[in-house]
């Protein structure tokens, strides 16, 4: 098996992470199951959703209530896709022992494919 056998699953894994984060309420569900509501500010999110914006999702709530670089990164699909693709490509090339320049060749293809698939799924939902 070589690196290209893991490239396409990496694209779909990045897309899956983005769909789960932006288009579902998995954070609220996990917070309720593991009793992390106070740590993840779920009570504030539910109150904000009832009082201010019914259509708000959790990543946007984080950025609106706690503006900063990390919350902007978590609330922006383009940013999150880029950084997660960069991390995934680098981990993949290092685990197979390839040089860093090979990751730079894979990054644009993986990023564009992941973002395009995510936007298509988002349009379909």
N, C-alpha and C positions, 0 to 999 in steps of 0.2 A: 504494500500500500504506500502511496506517496501523498504528497501534500495536496494535490488537486482532488483526491478522493474526499478530503475533508473541507474543501473550499465551499462547495455548494451547501452542505449542511450548516456551515458557519453563516452563510447568507440567510438561510431560513431560521436559524436560531436567533440571529439578531432581529429579524422581522418578528418572530414570535415574542421575544422580550418586549418589543415596542408595542405590539398589539395588546399584550396582557397589561402593560403599564398604562397605556393611554386610553384604551377602549373598554376596560373592564373595571370592576370594583374589587379586585383581588386584594388590594392593600387593606381595605376595610374588613374584608372577610378574615384575612389572616390576623389582623389586629384583634378582632373579636375572639377568634379561636384561641390565640395565645395570650390574651389579656394584655395587649400592648397599646390599648386605646390612648392612654395618657402620654406615652412616649411618642407615638406617631400623630398626636393631636387630632384624633378622630372625633372627639366631642366638639372641638372647635370647627372642624370641617362640616359636621352635620348641622351645627347651629348656623354657620355661614351659608350653607346650602339652603336652609329653610328661610333665612332672613334676607339674604342679599341676592344670590344667583342660584336658581334651581337647576340650571343646566351645567353648572360648574363641575369639573372633575377634580380629583385629588391633586394631580401635578400642578394645575393652574391655581388651585387654592394655596398650595405651598408657596408659589411665586408671588401671589398677590399679598399674602399675609406676612411672609418672611422673604423679602426680596434680597437676592444675593447671587453670587456666581453659581453655587451648587444648586440652588432651587431653580435658577434659570436653565441650567444644564438639564435638570430633571423634567422641566416643563416644556422644553423645546424639542420636537421630534427630530429636526435636522441636526441639532447639537448632540442629542443623545445617540442618534444613529452614527454620527461620525466618531464619537469617542468610544462607543462600544465596538464599532467595526475596527477602529485602530487597535484597541486592546485585544480583540479576538484574533486579528491578523498577526499581531506581534507574538502572542502566545503560541499560535499555530506554527509560525516559522521558527521560533526558538525551540519548540518541543521536537521538531523534526531536524534541527541542526542546520537550517538554511541561513544564509547571510541576510543582513538587515535590508539590503536593497531589494531582495525578493518580496519583502513585506510592502515596500513602497510601490512595487508593481501591482500587487494584489489589492491594495487599499482602494483605489478609485473604482475598480470593477465591483468589489464587494459592497462599497458604500452606495453606489448608484443602484445596484440591484436590490439591496436591502431596502433602501428608501422608496424605490419605485414599487416594490411588492407591498410594502406597508401602506403607501398611499392608495394603491388599488384596493387593498382590503378595507381600508378606511372608507373609501368611496362606496364600496359594496355594503358596508354595515350601515 
